[in-house]
């Protein structure tokens, strides 16, 4: 299973989880592009619902380049988000723009959901671990 499919499973989980859904309701229209090693996606938060779209949308508010291994490490908890942010590269957007931070805040509950799903779902955990092991 590739990282796009892992991220899609996380979106399904986030949209079904009451706690995450309650937080996401405050976020009406945010698009964060992610450029991984061999895949690109856009995380869309629209009216409190998370979706994953393949490719980088032209109307992304921010785009971050991040290794697949680092994303897996965030999901499995071996690296925290601060480490990931430092190792990643913003390819669209400007950290001096306050709206950039709001877009990252919008995806934060979704990332929390990915980490929770990793701890709760054996099949999901195995998919993340297998993908990460294949990168070495």
ROTIKE-837882 format. One line per field, with one value per residue: residue number from 1; residue in one letter; x, y, z of N, C-alpha, C in turn. Coordinates in steps of 0.001 Angstrom, whole numbers, plus 500000, padded with zeros to 6 digits. Layout:
N
num (NUM  ...)
residu (a  ...)
nx (X  ...)
ny (Y  ...)
nz (Z  ...)
cax (X  ...)
cay (Y  ...)
caz (Z  ...)
cx (X  ...)
cy (Y  ...)
cz (Z  ...)
//
This chain:
136
num (1  2  3  4  5  6  7  8  9  10  11  12  13  14  15  16  17  18  19  20  21  22  23  24  25  26  27  28  29  30  31  32  33  34  35  36  37  38  39  40  41  42  43  44  45  46  47  48  49  50  51  52  53  54  55  56  57  58  59  60  61  62  63  64  65  66  67  68  69  70  71  72  73  74  75  76  77  78  79  80  81  82  83  84  85  86  87  88  89  90  91  92  93  94  95  96  97  98  99  100  101  102  103  104  105  106  107  108  109  110  111  112  113  114  115  116  117  118  119  120  121  122  123  124  125  126  127  128  129  130  131  132  133  134  135  136)
residu (x  x  x  x  x  x  x  x  x  x  x  x  x  x  x  x  x  x  x  x  x  x  x  x  x  x  x  x  x  x  x  x  x  x  x  x  x  x  x  x  x  x  x  x  x  x  x  x  x  x  x  x  x  x  x  x  x  x  x  x  x  x  x  x  x  x  x  x  x  x  x  x  x  x  x  x  x  x  x  x  x  x  x  x  x  x  x  x  x  x  x  x  x  x  x  x  x  x  x  x  x  x  x  x  x  x  x  x  x  x  x  x  x  x  x  x  x  x  x  x  x  x  x  x  x  x  x  x  x  x  x  x  x  x  x  x)
nx (500853  500574  501644  499657  497275  497371  497097  494522  493005  493362  491919  489303  488995  489290  487059  485004  485390  484219  485430  487548  486098  484512  486442  487391  485240  485476  487114  486916  487787  490531  493580  496230  499123  501105  504240  505636  508181  507592  505018  502302  499992  496938  495741  492577  490518  487338  484569  484765  485284  487557  489426  491373  493202  494637  497685  498881  496906  496239  495251  496224  496908  499273  502279  504152  507236  508215  509836  508812  509484  509764  507104  505873  507248  506220  503587  503942  505031  507750  509021  508416  506041  507361  510010  509572  508589  510868  512594  511269  510369  509066  507447  505618  504153  504630  506361  506182  503679  500695  498433  499402  500147  497628  496576  498207  497408  494825  495133  496168  494427  493701  496203  496606  494625  495661  497838  496525  495002  497052  497868  495602  494631  495517  495958  496289  498553  500413  500526  501695  504149  505214  505496  507350  509544  510157  511488  514067)
ny (498819  502177  505507  507371  505866  505174  507702  508273  506342  507374  509759  508802  507683  510022  511520  510012  510050  511488  513440  514485  515388  517370  519328  519906  521157  523879  524647  525759  525891  524719  523902  521809  520977  518085  516920  513977  511375  509785  510358  512669  514618  516339  517585  518217  520271  520854  522554  521235  518577  516039  515320  513446  514196  513095  514325  517753  520428  523376  525492  525260  526346  526119  524290  521473  519827  516627  513785  510421  508607  510303  511145  508716  508275  510315  509440  506987  507894  508102  510386  513799  516414  518884  518191  517077  519258  520868  519316  519144  520941  524001  524572  526134  529034  531106  531391  533723  534626  534791  533269  530934  529394  528902  527132  524889  524401  523581  521018  519649  518239  516112  514868  514063  512131  510231  509294  508240  506234  504571  503546  502128  500401  497429  496521  498928  499913  497948  498427  501008  500442  498486  499969  501903  500250  499281  501355  501445)
nz (500000  499144  500157  499553  499700  502392  503547  502628  504023  506552  506295  506039  508576  510168  509378  510402  513099  516017  517731  516199  513985  515189  515795  513241  512067  512337  510328  507134  504427  503282  501759  501506  499974  499473  498767  498305  498160  495827  495263  495063  496813  497665  500607  501509  503353  503697  504660  507113  506481  505622  502759  500431  497656  494659  493388  493116  493761  491893  493328  495904  499203  500511  499977  500795  500727  501500  502781  502148  504122  506375  506704  507334  509710  511296  511526  512870  515193  515719  515044  515830  514987  514855  514231  511725  510304  510299  508743  506389  503359  502433  499495  498333  499481  502409  505367  506831  506406  508074  507387  506346  508541  509618  507762  508197  510815  510296  509173  511280  513217  511577  511177  513823  513917  512094  513589  515829  514590  513737  516194  516943  514957  513659  511014  509608  510927  510184  507434  507347  508652  506910  504534  505373  506025  503498  502354  503107)
cax (500000  501347  501340  498364  496219  497446  496507  493078  492428  493349  490813  488058  488968  489085  485692  484081  485700  483481  486324  488240  485081  484132  487506  487498  484107  485908  487941  485949  488350  491988  494198  497664  499759  502230  505087  506432  509223  507073  503587  501870  498572  496425  494821  491552  489568  486255  483399  485012  485465  488875  489547  492711  493165  495941  498255  498883  495950  496782  494770  496734  497365  500660  502774  505335  507966  508558  510126  507825  509933  509423  505659  505630  507796  505262  502424  504259  505447  509196  509409  507281  505739  508386  511127  509116  508512  512246  513220  510531  510641  507893  507694  504640  503740  505651  506155  505869  502258  499930  497456  500098  500043  496237  496408  498810  496526  493646  495422  496675  493557  493799  497443  496332  493850  496579  498627  495610  494673  498241  497864  494363  494269  496667  496171  496830  499913  501237  500707  502690  505431  505709  505950  508580  510622  510509  512253  515451)
cay (500000  503406  506550  507985  505011  505321  509004  508149  505620  508338  510695  508083  507624  511373  511956  509220  510287  512658  514458  515137  516105  518578  520320  520274  522006  525274  524890  525734  525731  524703  522938  521675  520017  517327  516268  512901  510894  509305  510640  514011  514676  517547  517363  519243  520371  521690  522482  520292  517216  515806  514437  513355  514215  512810  515480  519053  521350  524710  526454  524950  527491  525838  522989  521060  518668  515834  512403  509405  508059  511247  511111  507471  508466  511123  508595  505974  508564  508126  511792  514686  517349  519932  517612  516910  520605  521322  518521  519364  522186  524682  524926  527181  529656  531890  531277  535024  534859  534118  532315  529668  528639  528460  525945  523769  524119  522877  519602  519073  517181  514965  514187  513375  510940  509244  508703  507405  505055  503721  502859  501375  499505  496587  496497  500235  499939  497093  499120  502068  499822  497843  501013  502488  499247  499146  502522  501319)
caz (500000  499058  501129  499222  500265  503851  503863  502384  505171  507651  506069  506381  510041  510711  509101  511230  514508  516518  518279  515084  513201  515922  515630  511825  511665  512343  509142  506045  503089  503381  500853  501768  499080  500028  497771  498896  497253  494543  495226  495451  497172  498302  501728  501414  504458  503161  505544  508196  505985  505048  501593  499848  496194  494050  492706  493797  493159  491601  494326  497250  499971  500886  499524  501539  500234  502676  502395  502538  505404  507441  506942  508075  511058  512054  511808  513882  516421  515944  514913  516095  513891  514776  513480  510342  509719  510082  507693  505160  502648  501885  498093  498015  500729  503088  506816  507427  506158  509130  506854  506149  509794  509769  506929  508914  511954  509786  508967  512518  513750  510670  511528  515090  513565  511513  514673  516617  513791  513802  517485  517170  513857  513347  509571  509242  511475  509346  506151  507565  508957  505695  503614  505920  505897  502079  501948  503611)
cx (500894  500900  500002  497220  496198  496782  494981  492384  492347  492216  489476  487902  488630  487640  484650  484248  485050  484399  487020  487258  484655  485172  487549  486349  484474  486714  487106  486557  489868  492530  495708  498211  500935  502952  505958  507426  508685  505584  503346  500383  498218  495480  493846  490666  488512  485032  483540  485211  486833  488742  490976  492530  494563  496398  498171  497913  496602  496399  495182  497197  498846  501015  504059  505926  508504  508834  509010  508194  509583  507924  505294  506113  506896  504066  502747  504831  506940  509788  508177  507127  506772  509590  510783  509107  509919  512905  512509  510887  509328  508228  506659  504126  504922  505366  505866  504390  501451  498929  498096  499963  498630  495986  497047  497987  495318  493925  495892  495742  493568  495072  497294  495578  494722  497360  497756  495270  495836  498253  496684  494081  495501  496980  496793  498284  500855  501517  501771  504072  506044  506245  507270  509762  511073  511395  513733  516305)
cy (501238  504441  507236  507182  505084  506634  508982  507416  506533  509336  510052  508024  508985  511822  511198  509502  511583  513783  515224  515960  517401  519687  520827  521172  523484  525644  524678  525466  525854  523592  522959  520588  519356  516626  515251  512400  510526  509586  512092  513963  516085  517110  518526  519149  521361  521469  521377  518850  517118  514928  514503  513298  513936  514028  516737  519964  522718  525725  526097  526232  527361  524458  522698  519815  517924  514406  511481  508836  509001  511247  509849  507600  509352  510259  507597  506569  508572  509505  512644  515693  518458  519432  517511  518261  521127  520591  518676  520708  522758  525100  525919  527724  530321  531853  532615  535386  534087  533084  530956  528790  528129  527206  524721  523405  523312  521385  518901  518003  515919  514175  513446  512075  509854  508523  507813  506121  504074  502907  501932  500295  498730  496578  497816  500333  499133  497757  500217  501465  499172  498872  501609  501528  499106  500283  502416  500506)
cz (500000  500082  500829  499821  501792  504266  503652  503530  506393  507518  506414  507894  510648  510521  509929  512720  514983  516986  517159  514268  513871  515739  514183  511358  511591  511093  507890  504671  503140  502496  501081  500853  499765  498884  498492  497842  495864  494386  495614  495736  497627  499401  501694  502653  503982  504036  506586  507777  505318  503816  501094  498339  495682  493267  493551  493061  492967  492669  495755  497921  500332  500335  500286  500905  501447  502227  502894  503902  506557  507738  507718  509522  511911  512451  512912  515176  516676  515709  515218  514956  513751  513982  511996  509628  509396  508914  506351  504547  502114  500459  497573  499336  501403  504586  507484  507230  507210  508596  506573  507388  510021  508944  507575  510150  511499  509607  510243  513121  512882  510974  512860  514834  512953  512607  515566  515881  513798  515101  517692  516137  513393  511851  509076  509697  510586  507982  506275  507797  507713  504698  504097  505767  504447  501586  502317  502675)
//
